[in-house]
């Protein structure tokens, strides 16, 4: 029997490093230094997840469809994707509520500047379709691979129609993304940063192993790949996979 979807708002940040920077060092510094700093200085932050886009993987396509529904870029456009939950969006929107004091706000901003980070914020309506992934203690890496699929819809289709088609997509996803222990649909309510890349929605799928992601993203069958493409293709214009290590920093 299908699980009932649960809905909640969150803020997602997509973070890129400067061109030519040491990407691995950038990710490590964010996780080991910047994320703890943020938690110290931001009391309203209720739950905080850091995803490092550090998994080299390539989904196997058996159906030889043209064009493919998902693209993979090397290097990826972002090094870190964060997820933040607050009691109220106002806690994030207003710096005097987000940070303990103005000095804390400056320290966080200065650290990002020193890292050469470019940060894009989005307000997200999260719909958890299913989540059976077992998480370790806060701060430890969740075993497996988290695929964050960055998508843009076809502009000629009204947004409300796309939303309805995406919610209905769960039926096909449950059948053919059957190796995913988590499936979350993130609808973009609004970009919060000027010049943010256009993104309309994100899919989060968690796989127990990289092999499961690469070989069984579509259930390991040609039928599954064809069915997912046939169901999502009418409303998805572009999809880019960000394959990540998840760290739940605050639960």
N, C-alpha and C positions, 0 to 999 in steps of 0.2 A: 504494500500500500504506500502511496506517495506521502511524503512528509508535508505538513503545512508550511508554506513559505512564511518567513518572518521578515519584517521590514524595519529599517532604521536609517537615520541620516548620519553621515560622517564626512570628514574632510580628507581628501587624498592629495598628496603632494608628489609630483613627478620631478625628480632632481637630476640634472645633468652636470657633468664636470666640464672644465674648460678643454678646448681642443688641444691635443698633445699631452694632456696630463696623464699621470700614472693612474689608470682607472681602478686597479685593485687597491692601491693605497688610498684613493679617494673613498672607496666603499668601506674599507677598514676603519678609516678615521671617523667616518660618519657613525658607524655602529659603536665604536669603542669610546669616542669622545663626544661627538655632537649629540647623539641620542640621549646619553645620560645627562648632559647639560640641559637639554630641553626638558627632561622630566623634573630636574631639580627646580627649574625656573618657572614651570607652568603647572601650578596646582590644579587648575580646572580640567586638566587632561585626564580623562577617566580610563581610557583604554588606548594603547599605542602599539602599533605593529610596524616594524621596519622590514621591508623586503629588499634584499640586495640582488640586483639583476646580474648574477654571476654564474649562472648555469649554462654551459655550452650544450645545446641540444638542437635536434632537428626532427620535426615530426615526419614520420614516414607516410607518404601519399601513395596509395596503391591504385587509386582509380584513374590517375593521370588526367584529372580535370584541368581545363584551361579556361579562365585563369583559376588558380587555387584560391580557396577562401581565405587562408591565413598566409601572411608573409613573415619572413624572418630576416632581420637586419643584423649585419656584423660589421662594426660594433653596434649594439643597440642604442637607441636614441637617449636612453636614461640609464643611470647607474643605480639609483635608489628610488623606490616607491614607498611612501609612508601612508598609513591610515590612522586617523585620529578621531576619537569619539568624545563628545562633550555633553553636558546636561542641556546646554542651549548653544545654538550657533553664535549667539552674542558673546559667549565666552571665548570664542576664537576670533571673532570679527573685531573686537575692541581690545587693543593692546593693554589698556589699564586693567582689564579683567583677565587677560591671558597670562600676563607675567606678574611676578611678585612685586616688581618695581621697575622704573625706567632703566636702571642700570642692568637689570637682567635682560630686558629687551635688547639693549645695545650689545650685550655680550653674545647673545644668540646670533644677532645679525652680523656682528663682526666676525664670528667664527665661520659663518657661511661665506662671507666675503673673502676671508683668508683662504678658504678651501677652493675658491673659484667656482662656487656652486651657482647654478641658475635654477630657481625653484618656481614651479607652476602649481598653483592651488586650484582645486575644484571642489565644489559642494556636491555631494553624492547622495542619492537615494539608494540605499543598499537593500537588495532582496535576497535573503538566504534561501535558496531552493532546497539544498540539503548540506549538512555539515557533520560528517562522521570522522573527521581527522582528529587524532589524538595529539594534544599539544603537551610539550614538556614544561618544566618550570620556567617562569618568566626569565627572559634573557638568553635562553638556549635556543639553538636552531631546531625548528620543527623538521623531523625526518621527512625526506621526500623532496618533491619539486612543486612549486606553485607557478602555474602558468597564468599570467595576467595578460588578457587579450584586449588590446587597445583598439577600439572600433569607431568607425564613422558610418553613419547611415546614408542611404541614398536620398539626396536632397529633394528629389521629385515626389517622395512619399511623405505625407503629413506625419508630424511627430507622433500624434496620438495613435495613428494606425501602426506605426513602427513599434510603439510601446506594447500594443496589443499582440502583434505578431511575435515580439520577443518573449512576452510572458507565456504565450502558447508554445514557444520553442522548447520549453521545459519538457514537454512530453517526449519529443524526439531525443533531447539531450539525456534524459533519464535512461533511455533505452541504449543509446550508443556511446555516451560518455560514461559507461557503466564502471570503468576502472577508476574514475575520479571519486575520491572520498569526500570532496567538497565541490559544490557548484554554487557560485554567487553571481548575481546580476547587479551591476552597479550602473545606475542611470545618472547621467550628468545633469544636475539641476541648473548649474551655472558655473562658468569659469570665474575664478576670483582674482586672477592675475591678468594684467593687460598683456596682450600679445601671446596669450597662452595658445598652444597648438589646439586645433579643432578636434575635439573628441566628443562623441555623443553617448558612448556607453562602454563599459568594460565587463568582461567575463573573467571570473576567477575560478580556476579549476585546479584542485590539488591531487597530485598523483603520488602513490607510495614510493615509486622509484623513477629515475630518469628513463629507464627502459619502458616503464608503463606509459610515460608521456610520449616517447618517441614511437613506440610500436603499437600502442593501444589507445591512442588519443581518440580514435573513432571506433573503439571496441575491437580493433585489430582486423577489421573486415572492409572489403570494398563496398559492401552494402551500407555499412555505417557511414563511410565518408560521403557516399552519394546522397544518403538520406539527410545528413547534416547540411551539406551544400544546397540541396534542393529546398530545405526548410528555411535556412538563414540567408541564402543567396538573394532572394527577392528584396531584402531590406538592408543588407550589409554591403557597403561600397568598398570598404577597406578594413583589414584587421591585421594588426602587428603583434606578434607574440613576444612577451617579456618573461623569460624563464628565470625563476628567482628562488632564493633561499629566504624562508620566512623566520623572523624572530619576533615573538610576542613579548614586547618589553614591559608592558604594564597590562594587567588583566583585570 
